[in-house]
Amino acid sequence: MKRFMCFFIALMLMLSMTPALAAETAEIQALPASSSIQPAIYTGRLNAGVELYAQPSKDSPVVGSLAQRYGIAILEVLPDWVLIRGEGLTGYVQRKYINDTKVAPVDPSAAPRYPAMPPTYLGWVARETSVRVAPETAAETLITLQQGARLAIHDFEDGWAKVIYHRQYAYVDTRHLSEVQPVQPIAQKADTQSPIAAFTSFYRITTDENNISRMKNLVVACERMARTPIPPGGRFDFNGDIGPYNARSGYLPAIVLVDGGTALGYGGGTCQVSSTLFNNLMQLPGVEIVARRPHGPRGATYLPLHSDAAVGNKTLNLVFVNHYDFPIRIDGHAQDGALTIAIYRADEDVGT
């Protein structure tokens, strides 16, 4: 596998820079013109009246307000906030005020599905390291990882790797990474060793019996995903391909979400695998998502809002079709509370 040592990070950052996104739609162009206006990635509408903040925090100054159903341009997507522009105002609002089903990309060929947050690198942990709330050695530790854990990295900041932890950014000291590998933004240009999508979600590592079973189920689901690459035109059915969720398949009873509550059921935890996979699929324009339902309005809290995919029965499933002219494979790895899934091109002889 092609991997790059950490001391090449700075070089890769320069090489990975991409051109500006495509021009905005007529609705956006109707906003006040300025050569310094940041191009939009998506257009959408607000589902409530909101105040716009100068920074992605309610502690920052308010720059103005917009009414419900006002048409907006979305300039940037963050774990719990989006940067928007409307009525001559630019500022941050929380993602809950934007209905993901009402958002459209300005250029579908250039932008991932909303609200995808594509990482730029895939990294491997070299030794024990902390995932911290800020890029500082004294910052609070959210979780501790050991050698071999993998991370989808969204950016680098002053010697720290930026990752998404639930609905916030978190940071890992780059000196504790053994290798990093760029995520290829154009799938058609990737080789079979270069990820074309990746995402990490974090899970609890408590040692109560139910959670031990849940962690085991994450590993089982990852192993089953790796069995069969998806050929061109091929269909992946999570319940069908990763199930059945029973003891014979290797699954254990663990807590599952049912009608807004919880219950004990075989395969508890597989929804986190399907949801992390969904965050990969949103990054790939050559993949058609034909079935997906969230865990209710608030979604699964281990991921940013509107980024989960529930599975487990006939009405809850994640199904997609590979429309690339090459096969793809799914690689999942669960360790120390970090579930990382990446998608790669597979060997061309798959399905022949």
Buried (B, 14 or more C-beta within 10 A) or exposed (E): EEEBEBEBBEEBBEEEEEEEBBEBBEBBEEBEEEEEBBBBBBBBBBEEEBBBBEEBEEEEEEBBBBEEEBBBBBBBBBBBBBBBBBBEBBBBBBBBBBEBEBBEBBBEEBBBBBBBBBBBBBBBBBEEBBBBBEBEEEBEEBBEBBBEBBBBBBEBEEEBBBBBBBBBBBBBBBEBBBBBBBBBBEBEEBEBEBBBBBBBBBBEBEEEEBBBBBBBBBBBBBEBBEEBBBBBEBBBBBBEBBBEBEEEBBBBBBBBBEEEEEEEBBBBBBBBBBBBBBBBBBBBBBBEBEBBEBBEEEBBEBBBBBBBBBBBEEEBBBBBBBEBEBBBBBBBBBBBBBBBBBBBBBEEEBBE
